[in-house]
Amino acid sequence: MNKNIFLFLFCFFLLALPTKEAFSQSIPVGTPVLEEYMRRMQLLGILDENPSFLIRPLHPVHGFDRKVGFDLDSTFTDLDSSEFHRSFNLKEDKKIEMLVLPITNRTQFTSNYSFGMNDGPMIPNRGLQNVFSAGFFSQYGKFSLQLQPEIVIAQNKDFQGFPIEHQSTILYYYEYLNRIDMPERFGSDTYTRLFAGQSSFRFNHKAYSLGISTENLWWGPGKRSSLLMSNNAPGFLHFTFNTLKPVETKIGHFEWQLMSGFLRSTDYLPPHSDYVFQQNQVYFPKRENGNRYISGLIFNYQPKWVKGLFLGFASVNHMYSADMETFADYLPIFNGEKGLNNVFNPVRDQRQQFSSAFFRWLSPEGHFEFYGEYGTRGNSQRAADFIVTPEKNRGFTFGFSNLMPLNKERQFIQISAEMTQTGQTIRQSIRDLDTWYIHDHVRHGYTHQGQVLGMGYGPAANVNWVELAWTKDFNKIGFQFERVVYNNDFYNFRFEASKDWRNKYVDLVYSLVGDWRFGNLLLNANFQYVDTFNYKWYLENVPDIYFVPGLDKKNFVVNVGVAYILK
């Protein structure tokens, strides 16, 4: 969003009629320590159990009845004596409320090759990269302005990418690269960008909010992965109509978000884009204007009669802006164009569609949560087809967390696990390239600024993750283990004839993690050792030896995030 738009919004903000409302600032997705703390406190029954955590960013002022959203235990700030958070009296009973938002900084170091997910504006990078964010929240009556830009600086060192030695393999691989805008490397120079970040301008009334935003969105119950919307890419400009807290009715609580926005492409080419194999050019240039329009809806219901249970549904559609013609193109969530996939349908086929259903069940008494999400690639599947083959073009996530109390007060052992699969199991889907996040017509795929909006490890990834940790209040020290199988659809597509399981591209990730509070400073650290097998599916067969190592690599990754809350 450029400075002229912000100037317009700020002027409009000053002209609004005032009323008495609480602050409505959000906790951005991925904020160090705070998000993890909120979810634990809800499991312990300390925070209200009605907010579902299925639609983020959260608004703790409304959802958890706090005066300041980032002061969850009322020990960080004192508004009456603060030198930073101020109220400006314009006239009697007319005030502009100003809050300085937490200053956050996230630094990442990767030793050998790019690795990471759910890191917002960070890019695939070797070396150091840093994201710094600061800003303010201001409110005048029912209007609010949250200005929180992000600046990214990455060394962007060269690293070994997709090997060119297996010539036929790269030809297969480009069947995927030609259908998604997901560069292996973002140019060859130091990468520096300024993003609008976690900024928004809103009209807030009771439990409802209408506005424009560039905040990262997270839809679904997963802690590590989301099928439809995560903070794996930078936030995109979007209009939003959403609830700030669960809306209570006679039959239960409801939450929702209706969103429409704009996705941007990159100009970075995939690896070996000038390569020619048997007189065939492997790279087919995408259309020059890769900007797309996205719309989506997420809806969540908490039944009155089943305590702690949340049920939800989400749907997203996006298409090239140049292809939009009808009202249904602007809000295609009401027009899924159901029908057989093998029947030509130009209206349906020029859209990339996803939908998912999910649940979360939590028990504050047992300090336990269990959740799951089931999604389909394409909203056009008929109910009869789904009943016959529910596994077709599916993706899913299941996970749980449990806090077991120790003898010492407020101390717990936390056990968590999560499994996500977007790789397909039906041969026809693999041969037809019905892979999550790529598309035949929208050949920039489900991406923004060159990164996937959903599952952070990319198309057809299968991931298993477990955690064992000690926790106390804001503090946590733990160990995590993760197994990542990259693009399992490509593995089956390329190596189906040989059925050689040795070629799978797999990461085993060992992590030491820690969260700690030092006064008003919140620190998050993650030290990772990544053991990679058959990097980019590369393995050179030896005729006389079957168990031969492939292109195996090691990587050390360090992530350090801090958030400082001004008093």
Buried (B, 14 or more C-beta within 10 A) or exposed (E): BEEEEBEEBEEEBEEBEBEEBBBBBBBBBBBBBBBBBBBBBBBBEBBBBBBBBBBBBBBBBBBBEBEBBBBBEEEBBEBEEBEEBBEEEEEEEEBBBBBBBBBBBBBBBBBBBBBBBBBBBBBBBBBBBBBBBBBBBBBBBBBBBBBBBBBBBBBBBEBEBBBEEBEEBBBBBBBBBBBBBBBBBBEEEEBEBEBBBBBBBBBBEEBBBBBBBBBBBBBBBBBBBBBBBBBBBBBBBBBBBBBBBBBEEEEBBBBBBBBBBBBBBBEBBBBBBEBEBEEEEBBEEBEEEBEBBBBBBBBBBBEEEEEBBBBBBBBBBBBBBEBBEEEBBEBBBEBBBBBEBEEEBEBBBBBBBBBBBBBBBBBBEEBBBBBBBBBBBBBBBEEEBBEEEEEBBBBBBBBBBBBEEEEEEEBBBBBBBBBBBBBBEBEEBBEBBBBBBBBEBBBBBBBBBBBBBBBBBBBBBBBBBBBEBBBBBBBBBBEBBBBBBBBBBBBBBBBEEEEBEBBBBBBEBEBEBBBBBEEBBBBBBBBBBBEBBBBBBBBEEEEEEEEEEBBEBEBEBBBBBBBBBBB
